[in-house]
């Protein structure tokens, strides 16, 4: 996030007055993919480790 925030601000032409919007935009853009990836990883691990099979 150290390098992504200034690059994003420069690329979009945002000034200091847009700082709150840029923080919201960047944090939402980082949080939602993290949440989706973490959820998929937890579901996959739960499926792999806690699957009960009926052997007979």
C-alpha positions as CSV (number, residue, x, y, z in Angstrom):
1,X,0.0,0.0,0.0
2,X,3.0,2.3,0.5
3,X,3.7,2.5,-3.3
4,X,0.1,1.8,-4.5
5,X,-1.5,4.8,-2.9
6,X,0.7,7.6,-4.4
7,X,0.7,5.8,-7.8
8,X,-3.1,5.6,-7.8
9,X,-3.4,9.3,-6.8
10,X,-1.1,10.4,-9.6
11,X,-2.6,8.2,-12.2
12,X,-6.1,9.4,-11.6
13,X,-5.1,13.0,-11.2
14,X,-6.5,13.3,-7.7
15,X,-5.4,16.1,-5.4
16,X,-5.4,16.6,-1.6
17,X,-9.1,17.3,-1.7
18,X,-9.8,13.8,-2.9
19,X,-7.8,12.1,-0.2
20,X,-10.8,10.6,1.7
21,X,-12.2,9.2,-1.5
22,X,-8.9,7.8,-2.5
23,X,-8.4,6.1,0.9
24,X,-11.9,4.6,0.7
25,X,-11.3,3.4,-2.9
26,X,-8.0,1.9,-2.2
27,X,-8.9,0.2,1.0
28,X,-12.1,-1.2,-0.5
29,X,-10.1,-2.4,-3.5
30,X,-7.7,-4.3,-1.3
31,X,-10.1,-5.5,1.3
32,X,-12.8,-7.2,-0.9
33,X,-10.3,-9.4,-2.9
34,X,-8.6,-10.3,0.4
35,X,-11.9,-11.3,1.9
36,X,-12.9,-13.4,-1.1
37,X,-9.5,-15.2,-1.2
38,X,-9.5,-15.8,2.5
39,X,-13.0,-17.2,2.4
40,X,-12.2,-19.5,-0.4
41,X,-9.1,-20.7,1.4
42,X,-11.0,-21.4,4.6
43,X,-13.7,-23.3,2.7
44,X,-11.2,-25.4,0.8
45,X,-9.2,-26.2,4.0
46,X,-12.4,-27.1,5.8
47,X,-13.5,-29.4,3.0
48,X,-10.1,-31.1,2.8
49,X,-9.5,-31.6,6.5
50,X,-13.0,-32.2,7.9
51,X,-14.6,-34.4,5.3
52,X,-16.1,-37.6,6.8
53,X,-16.2,-40.6,4.7
54,X,-18.3,-43.7,5.4
55,X,-16.0,-46.7,4.8
56,X,-18.6,-49.3,5.2
